[in-house]
Amino acid sequence: MAAAPNPMEGSLLTPAPPASRRTFVIAGIVVTVHGLDELPQSVGRTACLWLLHPRLQTQECMGPLAAACLENWNHHDQSQETGLIAVTFDQRNHGTREVDPLSNEAWRSGNQQHAQDMFSIYHGTSTDTSILMTYLSSYIFPSSNRDIISHLVLGVSLGGHAAWQCLFHDPRVSAAIIVIGCPDYFSLMSDRARLSKLPSWTESSPPGRHFLGSPHFPAGLLKSVKMYDPAAMMLGKPDRPVREVVKEVPSVTEQARLLPLMRSTVQGKRILNLSGAADKLVPYKCGQAFIEYLKRAVAPGSWFSEGLYLEDLQFEGVGHQMSPAMVEQTFRFIADTLLQIGDIPTPTTSKI
């Protein structure tokens, strides 16, 4: 794959005034907290927005979006009751944490371990986010009883992949905004292997038959993906096309496996999935089957109509970028989510 351009370029039509920035070193990670100085002294509740940056970028590219999100919420009447801060940090092997530049590259750029590297890096980002959630309040509120009552995660591209994992693996994450990210690593990397014309893809009949489990996607990685990837957790390694599997209503036996998993991972949470219809790097089609699976699961009267809110929006003519229209939807979704803090949760369905 060619080097990815910065998906954040051109996201903000009008840059927001800079928010305050304070730097902390937490668990050995350089963390920037945005908007801490703007929190009203009287605010009773604080929410935190975690912004996870794209591949080949650093936390700095998320600063303008953090400031814009904070400004938008701070103009809301309810900001005096629920305060908002934002947090950025470098993903593993990026920015201040870079160890090996090649490990961030794709197969076409000479990285034969692209599949292992990318998944392990953003799985690490998900893990780091959880660690930082655990300790953040002790650093930013050292002499008060204030605490953070809700966590929202916003991820773009590589950060979007990580945001899916944060949502599924940390019960403290109440909402996720996934921008040009994918919940189905098997599908995403199979499509990328096809486009890259890897020998492990082309030298079989039909093509790709032996890709999963090959040196480009080793058996050890298969096991890891099944443990942490949202689609793989639910569906396992696809022995037949995922599009066929997800159209079926799960059997009674399968529902008995899935219901506890869904309840422990996503029940009561909110998802905003934003995709570019013209995205060729992370095509919407790669995650579409799983997203449609979730939509059907949470439809009224379906087998998991117990309280997952899902919005899935595509933007025509938008490629691998966070467009201004996506930013506007992000503002709206954050406000809607924060307005629900403290309210009694009620079952919700998907919004398509």
Disulfide bonds with the S-S distance in Angstrom:
none
